Amino acid sequence: VKEKKRHMGDTKHFCPVSLKENFVLYPGLYEHAAKYQEKFYYFSTLEYREKFLKNPEEYVAHNEPIQAPPLRVCLLGTHGAGKTTCARQIADKLGIFHIQFEEYLQELILPKTKEKVGHHFDEEPEEDDTEMPILSQELEDFSQTMTKTETEKRKQEVALTDEEEAIKANLMDNESLPPEVLDNIVLDWWRKEPFRSTGFILDGFPRTLDEARYLSERGLCPDVVVYIQVEKSDVLDRLFPPRLKKWKERQYKKMENKKKLKELKAKIRV
């Protein structure tokens, strides 16, 4: 009852310093309150409370109301739950950016890896064609030259920076991204244009407790967090048909290779 009777400041129960400096609605704490011009302000940390008290005029409204930040949404759920489909529709409806986190990571290293990495993109190893007989010495020399060229090319492609190696390890083996790598990726969505003034729906982040703790430590508060919970049978119905189709295509390719090999051996015998 006492809280309702209090005259709250321009930012209500949100920290005015977090709003001014980071453009984030960060809930203030009752124990970090301060009174200025007969109004009460709550702060997220003691450091921000002290900063406000040194120069309160910088953080209060003057001629017009303080502008609130745009909508920021985190959309979570298991792989195959339909996060990306829902996120695209929400982003289109609300006029905000859609950021698919893992897809964004893929794009950061794609220029060097030349293909997407991770267990979702792993293919079965193709049939070893070394059984194909070499019909002439020229073909053998040509094959060896091509193999050396491909090997050298691959070595050049995988020369990743430390940050890119960390991203690749995260996509391949789910290893945690260091905070300094996340700083180069995530901070921009809260603090730089055009995301800062437009808002976004972040699809698939945070994925772990460490990533959620990272957002908290950096003061990056989403306005809404949605978790999509689905039955395993629904995920199976969504993911199994396309994967079965790919498997059939690979099996067909293997059969064709075996057929060509058999025909080639028959010609050589003749």
N, C-alpha and C positions, 0 to 999 in steps of 0.2 A: 504494500500500500504506500509506504514511504517513497519507494522508487517511482511510482506513478505520479506522485505529487511534486517530484523534483522537476526543476526547469532544465531540460536537457539542452546541450549545445547544438550547433548546426548539424553535426554528424551523428546525433542521437547516441546510441551505445557503441558506435564504431570509432576506431582510433583516428583522429583528424590528421595526425602526422603520417600514418601509413597511407591515408587517402591522398594527402598532398604530395608525398615523395614517391610513393610506389603506385599510386592510382589503384589501390586495392581496398575493399571494404573488409577490414580486419577487426573482429570483435574486441572491444576493450575490456579490461578487467576492473571489477569493483574496487579492488585494493590499490589500483593505479589511477585513481580518480583525482581530478583537480577542479577548482572552481575559478571561473574567470567571468567578470561582469555579470554576477548573479546566475551564471549558468554552469552546469556540471559537464565535464568532458571525461571520457574514459580512454585509457591508453593501453596498447598491447604490451608495452614494456616500460620499465622505469626510465630507461634511456630516452624513450620518446616523450615521456612525461616531462623530464628535465628540459628537453629540447623545446617543448611547447611553452614551458614557463619562462624560458629565456626570451622568447619572441612570439607571444601568442597571436599578435596581429597578423602574422604570416599564415596562420592556419585557420582563421575564422572567416566567415562570409562578410562582405562589405556592401557593395552596391547591388549584387545579385546573388542568388542561392549558389551554394557549392555544387559543382557538377558531379553527378554520380558516375562511376565507371560502367562500361557496357557489360552485358551478360557474358559470363565465362562458365562453361559447363564441362565437367569431366564425365565421360561415358565409359563405364566398365562392364566387363562380362567375359565369359570364357570364349575361346576361339570357336567361331561358327555360330555364335548366339545371335548374329544379325546386327552387331554394333554399327558397322560401317553403313549399312542400308538405312538404319534409323538416323544416324548422324547426318547423312546427306540430306534427308528429308527435313530434319529440324533446322539445319543450316540454311537451306533454301527458304524455308518458311519464315525464319527470323532475320534473314539477311546478315548472318554472321559467317565467319570462316569455319571451314571443316578441316581439321588437322588429324590425319591418320598417323599415329605416332610411329609405328613400325615401318609403314610405307615411307615416312619422312626419313627414317634412319637408312632405309635401303637406298634412297635417292642420294644421300650424302656420300656413299661409297661406291655407287653404281658406276661412275666414270672410270674407276680403277678395276673393280671386280668384273665388269662387263655383263654380269648376270646377278640376279637376286640370290641371296644366301639365306640359309636357315633350314630347319627341318621341314617347314611347309613347302619348300621348293626343291627338296632333295629328290633326285631321280635315281632309279635303279641304274647301276653301271651297265653301259651298253656292251653288247657282245664284242669280245676281243677279235678283231679282224686279222690278227697276226697269222691265223691259219691260212688266209688267202695266199695261194702260191705265187711267188714272183716269177713272171714269165720270162723276164730278161734282166740282164745286169743293169741296163739303163733304168728300168723301172725301180730296181732296188736302190740305185744311187739317188734317184729322184726322191724316193720315199724317205731315205735317210736324211737328205737335205731338208725336206719339208718338216720332218720330225724335229731336227735341230732348230729350225726357224720357229716352230710352234713353241718349243721349250723355252727359247730365249724370250719370245713374246710374252709367255705366261709369267716368266720371272719379272719382267718389267711391269706387268699389270698388278702383281701382288705386292709391290713396294709401297705399303701403306704407312701413313704416319701413326704415331702412338694413339692419337684420338680415333683414327679410322680403325686401328686394330682393336681398340676397346669396343667400338660399335659393332664390328664384325663378330667379336667374341660374345657380345650380348645377343646378337641375332642367331648365332650358331649354337651356343651353349647356355644361353640365359644368364651369363655372368653380369653382375651388377655394373652399371655405368658409374664411373667415378663422378663426384660432385663437380669437378672442374669441367668435365665433358658436358654434363647436364647444364652447367652455367652457359656454355656456348650455344645450347640448343633451346632450352626452355625459357630462360629469362626474357628473350626477345618477344615472346608471345604475350607477356604481361606488360613489358615496358617500352616496346618500340612500335612505331607505326608500320603498317596500317592496322595491326592487331590491337594496339593499345586503345584506340578510339572506336573500333568496330565490334570487338568481341569475337569469341570463337567457341566451338565445341571440340574438345580434345578427346579423340577416340583412342582408347587403349592406354591411357596414362592417368595416374600412376598404376603400375602393375604389381609392385611389391611394397612391403612395409618401409624399406629403405627409401624408395622413391616418394612415398607419402610423407615420410619424415623430412625429406629434402624440401618438399613444397612448404611444409610448416616452418622449417628453419629459415627459409628465404622469404617468408611472409607472402607467399603466392597462394592466396585463398581463392578457390573457385566458389562461385555463388551457389552452384548446384552440383551434386554428384549423384549420378544415376547408375545403378547396377542392374543389368539385365540378367535375370535368372531363368534358365530354360531347362527342359528335360533332356537327358542324354539322347533319347530317341529322336527328338527334334533336330539336334545337332547332327546325328547320324544321317537323317533324311536329307539334310542340306549338303553335307560334305561328301557322303559316300558316292552318289551317282557320278559327279565329275571326276573323282579319283579313279573310279572303276573304268570310266571311259579312257583316261590316260593310260591306265594299266593295260587295257585291251590294245590300245595303239602301240604300246611298247612291245607287247607280245607278238603282234602282227609283224612289226618291223624285224623282230628276232627271227620269226619263221621265214620271212623273205630273205634275210641274210643267209640263213642255213640252206635255203633252196638254191640261192646263187652259188654258194660254196660247193654244194653237191654237183651242180651242173658244170662248174669250172673244173672240178676234179675229174668228172667224167670225160670232159673234152681233152684233158691232159693225158688220161689213160689211152684214149683213142689215138 
